[in-house]
Amino acid sequence: MNAQLGKTSVEIEKVENTHYVRVIEDGVVSVKGFRSQADAKAFAQGEQARLGLDTRT
């Protein structure tokens, strides 16, 4: 995935038994893994709120 400069988003992707939350903030990518889908969703929603993104899923 190529992050565009200035892009800000929060995404969840499942790979095998791990749910990864990818946070792109002003083009900088960070990834955090969770075993629980509920934990990943809670973290992603918190990041969306922090970044001022639409939190509707």
C-alpha positions in Angstrom: 0.0 0.0 0.0 1.3 3.4 -0.9 0.3 6.1 1.5 -0.2 9.5 0.0 1.3 12.5 1.7 -1.4 14.1 3.8 -3.6 11.1 3.8 -5.3 10.2 7.1 -7.3 7.0 7.6 -7.9 4.0 9.9 -8.4 0.6 8.5 -8.8 -3.0 9.9 -7.5 -6.1 8.1 -7.6 -9.7 9.3 -4.6 -11.9 8.4 -4.9 -15.4 9.7 -5.8 -15.1 13.4 -4.7 -11.5 13.9 -6.7 -8.3 13.3 -4.4 -5.5 12.3 -5.3 -1.8 12.6 -3.5 0.4 10.2 -3.5 4.1 11.1 -2.3 6.5 8.4 -1.8 10.0 9.8 -0.6 12.6 7.5 1.0 9.9 5.3 2.8 8.2 8.2 1.7 4.5 8.6 1.6 2.6 11.9 0.2 -0.9 12.4 -1.0 -2.6 15.6 -2.1 -6.2 15.9 -4.9 -7.6 18.0 -6.0 -11.2 18.6 -9.5 -10.1 19.3 -11.7 -8.4 16.6 -13.5 -6.5 19.4 -10.3 -5.1 20.7 -9.2 -4.1 17.2 -12.5 -2.3 16.5 -12.4 -0.5 19.8 -8.8 0.7 19.1 -9.8 1.7 15.5 -12.8 3.7 16.8 -10.6 5.5 19.3 -8.1 6.4 16.6 -10.9 7.6 14.3 -12.2 9.9 17.1 -8.7 11.1 17.9 -8.1 12.0 14.2 -11.5 13.6 13.8 -12.7 11.0 11.2 -16.2 9.7 10.7 -16.6 7.0 13.4 -19.7 5.3 11.8 -18.9 1.7 10.8 
